[in-house]
């Protein structure tokens, strides 16, 4: 399919920048990430890997003659793609390779102290990062460029120990007006004024502006219900549910996830309090697990928001996790399936914040 007819993606832009800098083909670069994100989701902690065949570096050293030694890539691969490195990329890549050789040499000689010094001083190949970044759009940023020191090619999707997702939400605290006797009456009108008064000039499509006023206490309580190992069947994308219908999996449920952490940090905006209006709160959800299912994070955030606005109760969490009978809830809410009770939060507030690996073989 013609690339110009497909939607523009971040991967396309990174591949294009790397091609311009290195002059290598997409097949040779083999760009891959730690995971896929839905359209509109931010990935400030995404990990991306690309390959530079060492025999191409050796070929430049030999005046264009191809090296058939052990460069990690066989000579026929170069012939297949007819790749040659650009003159602008060779000096930086050569320097990175020499750093890698020095590090491995000290490791082989059990000189861990020197190896650690190299790791600390060369933690970011900033010159390579600059070369790639200058060829990227302004809304795509590289935070660091590291060298992989492992014996096998680095595959970002494997050997992950923890993924961290962050979700940004802004809402107005649920507030009831009081009469002269101090008794709570109707909800303050501004609580039903919609999301437009919550906009800020610095948002840049990175936060969900809640159209409802929320109860912060219920928000915290609902988050705690999901920590631990559970079957998140009702919180994944419908295509994932279709692969293994409810109660139709013989072995371990495919949507079982051990959720290490699900918490929310809330900061109050002060200027609204000075105006004697129900306060505006900036909430940041943090979720950690070894891996997440498609749409799982957004569905979890959507559910706890529904709890905080009074549409669902905290007790419904255990039902949706299929740890309690759900027939009564389906009848009460007039829904045919439990999954239809879960509303998905918009993509704009979600960030893939960090990916951690079992082995830190980065230089």
C-alpha positions as CSV (number, residue, x, y, z in Angstrom):
1,X,0.0,0.0,0.0
2,X,1.2,3.5,-0.8
3,X,2.7,5.1,2.3
4,X,1.3,8.5,1.3
5,X,-2.3,7.1,1.6
6,X,-1.9,5.8,5.2
7,X,-2.4,8.0,8.3
8,X,0.7,9.8,9.6
9,X,2.1,8.0,12.7
10,X,4.9,8.7,15.1
11,X,6.7,5.5,13.9
12,X,6.5,6.8,10.3
13,X,8.1,10.1,11.4
14,X,10.9,8.3,13.3
15,X,11.6,6.0,10.5
16,X,11.8,8.9,8.1
17,X,14.2,10.8,10.3
18,X,16.4,7.8,10.7
19,X,16.4,7.2,7.0
20,X,17.4,10.8,6.2
21,X,20.2,10.6,8.8
22,X,21.7,7.2,8.1
23,X,20.6,6.6,4.5
24,X,19.6,3.0,5.5
25,X,16.4,1.3,4.4
26,X,13.4,0.7,6.7
27,X,14.0,-3.0,6.5
28,X,17.6,-2.6,7.7
29,X,16.8,-0.1,10.5
30,X,14.0,-2.4,11.8
31,X,12.4,0.3,14.0
32,X,10.2,-1.2,16.8
33,X,8.7,0.0,20.0
34,X,7.8,-1.3,23.5
35,X,4.1,-1.4,22.6
36,X,1.4,0.1,20.5
37,X,-0.8,3.0,21.7
38,X,-4.2,4.0,20.5
39,X,-4.7,7.1,18.4
40,X,-4.5,10.3,20.5
41,X,-2.6,8.6,23.4
42,X,0.7,10.2,24.4
43,X,3.9,8.1,24.8
44,X,6.4,10.2,26.8
45,X,8.1,7.0,28.0
46,X,8.0,5.0,24.9
47,X,11.1,2.9,24.2
48,X,12.2,2.6,20.5
49,X,15.0,0.5,19.1
50,X,16.7,0.6,15.7
51,X,19.5,-1.4,14.2
52,X,22.7,-0.3,12.5
53,X,24.6,-3.3,10.9
54,X,28.2,-3.2,12.1
55,X,29.5,-4.6,8.8
56,X,28.4,-1.3,7.2
57,X,30.5,0.6,9.6
58,X,33.4,-1.7,8.9
59,X,32.9,-1.2,5.1
60,X,33.3,2.6,5.5
61,X,36.6,2.0,7.4
62,X,37.8,-0.2,4.5
63,X,37.1,2.4,1.8
64,X,33.8,0.9,0.8
65,X,35.0,-2.7,0.8
66,X,32.5,-4.9,2.6
67,X,33.6,-6.6,5.8
68,X,32.6,-10.2,6.0
69,X,33.8,-10.7,9.5
70,X,31.6,-11.0,12.5
71,X,29.9,-7.6,12.5
72,X,26.7,-9.1,13.9
73,X,25.1,-9.0,10.4
74,X,26.0,-11.2,7.4
75,X,27.3,-9.6,4.3
76,X,24.5,-10.9,2.1
77,X,22.0,-8.7,4.0
78,X,23.8,-5.6,2.9
79,X,23.8,-6.8,-0.7
80,X,20.1,-7.6,-0.4
81,X,19.2,-4.1,0.6
82,X,22.1,-2.3,-1.1
83,X,22.6,-0.1,2.0
84,X,25.4,2.3,2.6
85,X,25.7,4.6,5.6
86,X,25.6,8.4,4.9
87,X,28.8,10.4,5.5
88,X,27.0,12.5,8.2
89,X,26.1,9.5,10.3
90,X,29.4,7.5,10.2
91,X,31.5,9.6,12.6
92,X,28.9,9.5,15.4
93,X,28.0,5.9,14.9
94,X,31.7,5.0,14.9
95,X,32.3,6.8,18.1
96,X,29.3,5.0,19.7
97,X,30.7,1.7,18.6
98,X,34.1,2.5,20.1
99,X,32.5,3.3,23.4
100,X,30.6,0.0,23.3
101,X,33.9,-1.9,22.6
102,X,35.7,-0.1,25.4
103,X,32.8,-0.9,27.8
104,X,32.8,-4.6,26.8
105,X,36.6,-4.8,27.1
106,X,36.5,-3.6,30.6
107,X,33.7,-5.9,31.5
108,X,35.6,-8.9,30.1
109,X,38.6,-7.9,32.2
110,X,36.3,-7.7,35.3
111,X,37.1,-4.0,35.6
112,X,33.6,-3.1,36.8
113,X,34.7,0.3,38.2
114,X,35.8,1.6,34.8
115,X,32.7,0.1,33.2
116,X,30.4,1.9,35.6
117,X,32.2,5.2,34.9
118,X,31.6,4.7,31.2
119,X,27.9,4.0,31.9
120,X,27.5,7.2,33.9
121,X,29.4,9.5,31.5
122,X,27.9,8.0,28.3
123,X,24.3,7.6,29.5
124,X,23.0,9.7,26.6
125,X,24.4,9.8,23.1
126,X,23.3,13.4,22.8
127,X,25.0,14.1,19.5
128,X,23.1,11.2,17.9
129,X,19.9,12.4,19.6
130,X,20.4,15.9,18.2
131,X,21.0,14.5,14.7
132,X,17.7,12.6,14.8
133,X,15.7,15.3,16.6
134,X,16.6,17.9,14.0
135,X,14.8,15.7,11.4
136,X,11.6,15.2,13.5
137,X,8.5,17.4,13.7
138,X,8.4,19.7,16.7
139,X,5.8,17.7,18.6
140,X,8.0,14.5,18.6
141,X,10.9,14.6,21.1
142,X,13.7,12.1,22.0
143,X,14.6,12.1,25.7
144,X,17.8,10.0,25.4
145,X,19.6,7.7,23.0
146,X,21.3,4.7,24.6
147,X,23.6,1.9,23.3
148,X,22.5,-1.7,23.8
149,X,25.2,-3.9,25.3
150,X,23.4,-7.3,25.3
151,X,24.7,-10.3,23.4
152,X,21.3,-10.6,21.6
153,X,19.4,-7.9,19.6
154,X,17.3,-5.7,21.8
155,X,13.6,-6.3,21.4
156,X,11.7,-3.6,23.4
157,X,8.5,-5.7,23.8
158,X,10.2,-8.5,25.7
159,X,11.6,-8.9,29.2
160,X,9.6,-5.9,30.5
161,X,9.4,-5.9,34.3
162,X,7.0,-2.9,34.7
163,X,5.1,-0.5,32.5
164,X,3.8,2.8,34.0
165,X,0.9,4.7,32.6
166,X,-0.2,8.2,33.7
167,X,-3.6,9.7,33.1
168,X,-4.3,13.4,33.6
169,X,-7.8,14.6,34.6
170,X,-9.1,18.0,35.7
171,X,-12.5,18.3,37.4
172,X,-14.5,20.5,39.8
173,X,-15.1,19.2,43.3
174,X,-18.7,18.2,43.9
175,X,-20.1,21.0,46.0
176,X,-23.6,21.5,47.5
177,X,-24.9,25.0,48.4
178,X,-26.1,25.5,52.0
179,X,-29.1,27.3,53.4
180,X,-29.1,29.6,56.4
181,X,-29.3,26.7,58.7
182,X,-26.1,25.2,57.2
183,X,-28.0,22.3,55.6
184,X,-26.8,21.0,52.3
185,X,-29.2,21.8,49.4
186,X,-28.8,21.7,45.6
187,X,-25.5,21.3,43.8
188,X,-23.8,24.6,42.9
189,X,-24.8,25.6,39.4
190,X,-21.2,25.9,38.2
191,X,-20.8,22.1,38.8
192,X,-23.1,21.5,35.8
193,X,-21.5,24.2,33.6
194,X,-19.5,21.6,31.5
195,X,-15.8,21.4,30.8
196,X,-15.2,24.8,29.1
197,X,-14.4,26.7,32.3
198,X,-11.7,24.1,33.0
199,X,-9.6,24.9,29.9
200,X,-6.0,26.2,30.4
201,X,-3.7,27.7,27.8
202,X,-1.0,25.1,28.5
203,X,-3.1,22.0,28.2
204,X,-2.0,21.0,24.6
205,X,-4.5,18.2,24.4
206,X,-2.9,16.4,27.3
207,X,-5.7,16.3,29.9
208,X,-9.3,15.1,30.1
209,X,-11.6,18.0,31.2
210,X,-14.4,16.3,33.1
211,X,-17.9,17.5,32.2
212,X,-19.1,16.4,35.6
213,X,-18.2,17.5,39.2
214,X,-16.6,14.6,41.1
215,X,-16.1,13.4,44.7
216,X,-12.4,13.1,45.3
217,X,-12.9,10.6,48.2
218,X,-14.8,8.2,46.0
219,X,-12.1,8.6,43.3
220,X,-9.4,7.3,45.7
221,X,-11.6,4.5,47.1
222,X,-12.5,3.2,43.6
223,X,-8.8,3.1,42.5
224,X,-7.9,0.8,45.5
225,X,-10.4,-1.8,44.4
226,X,-8.4,-2.8,41.4
227,X,-4.9,-3.3,42.8
228,X,-3.7,-6.9,42.7
229,X,-4.2,-9.8,40.3
230,X,-7.7,-9.8,38.7
231,X,-9.4,-10.8,35.5
232,X,-10.0,-7.5,33.7
233,X,-12.2,-9.1,31.0
234,X,-14.8,-6.3,31.3
235,X,-12.2,-3.6,31.1
236,X,-10.6,-4.5,27.7
237,X,-11.4,-3.7,24.2
238,X,-14.4,-5.6,22.7
239,X,-12.1,-7.3,20.1
240,X,-10.0,-8.7,23.0
241,X,-13.1,-9.9,24.7
242,X,-14.3,-11.6,21.5
243,X,-11.1,-13.7,21.4
244,X,-12.2,-15.5,24.6
245,X,-15.9,-15.0,25.6
246,X,-16.8,-14.7,29.2
247,X,-16.6,-18.0,31.1
248,X,-15.3,-19.8,28.0
249,X,-11.6,-20.0,28.9
250,X,-10.3,-23.3,30.2
251,X,-6.9,-22.3,31.4
252,X,-5.6,-19.0,32.9
253,X,-7.9,-16.1,31.8
254,X,-6.2,-14.3,29.0
255,X,-7.2,-10.9,30.5
256,X,-5.8,-11.6,33.9
257,X,-3.3,-8.8,35.0
258,X,-1.4,-8.2,38.2
259,X,-2.0,-4.5,38.7
260,X,0.9,-3.4,41.0
261,X,-0.4,0.1,41.5
262,X,-3.4,2.3,40.8
263,X,-3.4,5.5,42.7
264,X,-4.4,9.1,42.2
265,X,-2.6,12.3,43.2
266,X,-4.7,15.5,43.4
267,X,-3.7,19.1,43.5
268,X,-6.1,21.9,44.1
269,X,-6.0,25.1,42.0
270,X,-6.0,28.1,44.3
271,X,-7.5,30.9,42.2
272,X,-10.9,29.2,42.1
273,X,-11.0,29.0,45.9
274,X,-10.3,32.7,46.1
275,X,-13.4,33.3,44.0
276,X,-15.5,31.3,46.5
277,X,-16.4,28.7,43.8
278,X,-16.2,24.9,44.1
279,X,-12.5,24.2,43.6
280,X,-10.9,22.8,40.5
281,X,-8.6,19.8,41.0
282,X,-5.9,18.5,38.8
283,X,-5.7,14.7,39.3
284,X,-2.9,12.4,38.0
285,X,-3.6,8.7,38.0
286,X,-0.6,6.3,38.1
287,X,-1.0,2.7,37.0
288,X,1.8,0.1,37.1
289,X,1.8,-3.5,35.8
290,X,4.0,-5.8,33.8
291,X,1.7,-5.3,30.9
292,X,-1.8,-3.9,30.1
293,X,-4.5,-5.1,27.7
294,X,-5.9,-2.9,25.0
295,X,-8.0,0.0,26.3
296,X,-7.6,-1.3,29.9
297,X,-6.2,1.9,31.4
298,X,-8.8,4.2,29.8
299,X,-11.6,1.9,30.8
300,X,-10.4,1.8,34.4
301,X,-10.1,5.6,34.6
302,X,-13.6,5.9,33.0
303,X,-15.0,3.6,35.6
304,X,-13.6,5.3,38.7
305,X,-14.8,8.7,37.3
306,X,-18.3,7.2,36.9
307,X,-18.0,6.2,40.6
308,X,-16.9,9.6,41.6
309,X,-19.8,11.3,39.8
310,X,-22.4,8.9,41.3
311,X,-23.2,6.8,38.3
312,X,-21.6,3.7,39.7
313,X,-20.8,2.5,43.2
314,X,-17.4,1.3,44.6
315,X,-19.0,-2.1,45.2
316,X,-19.6,-2.5,41.5
317,X,-15.9,-3.0,41.0
318,X,-15.8,-6.5,42.4
319,X,-18.8,-7.4,40.2
320,X,-17.1,-6.1,37.0
321,X,-14.0,-8.1,38.0
322,X,-16.3,-11.1,38.1
323,X,-15.6,-11.8,41.8
324,X,-19.3,-11.4,42.7
325,X,-22.5,-12.3,40.8
326,X,-23.4,-9.6,38.3
327,X,-27.0,-10.5,37.4
328,X,-28.5,-8.0,39.9
329,X,-26.3,-5.2,38.6
330,X,-27.2,-5.9,35.0
331,X,-30.9,-5.9,35.9
332,X,-30.6,-2.7,37.9
333,X,-28.8,-0.9,35.2
334,X,-30.7,-2.4,32.3
335,X,-27.6,-3.6,30.5
336,X,-27.2,-7.0,28.8
337,X,-23.5,-7.4,29.6
338,X,-21.3,-6.2,32.4
339,X,-18.7,-4.8,29.9
340,X,-21.4,-2.3,28.6
341,X,-21.4,-0.7,32.0
342,X,-17.9,0.5,31.6
343,X,-17.3,3.8,29.9
344,X,-13.9,4.5,28.2
345,X,-12.1,7.7,29.1
346,X,-10.8,9.8,26.2
347,X,-7.3,9.1,24.8
348,X,-6.0,12.7,25.3
349,X,-5.2,12.4,29.0
350,X,-3.2,9.1,28.8
351,X,0.6,8.8,28.7
352,X,2.8,5.8,28.5
353,X,5.2,7.2,31.1
354,X,7.9,4.6,31.6
355,X,9.0,1.1,30.6
356,X,11.4,-0.8,32.8
357,X,13.3,-4.0,31.9
358,X,14.4,-7.1,33.8
359,X,18.0,-6.5,32.6
360,X,19.4,-3.0,32.3
361,X,21.9,-3.6,29.5
362,X,21.9,0.0,28.3
363,X,25.0,2.1,28.1
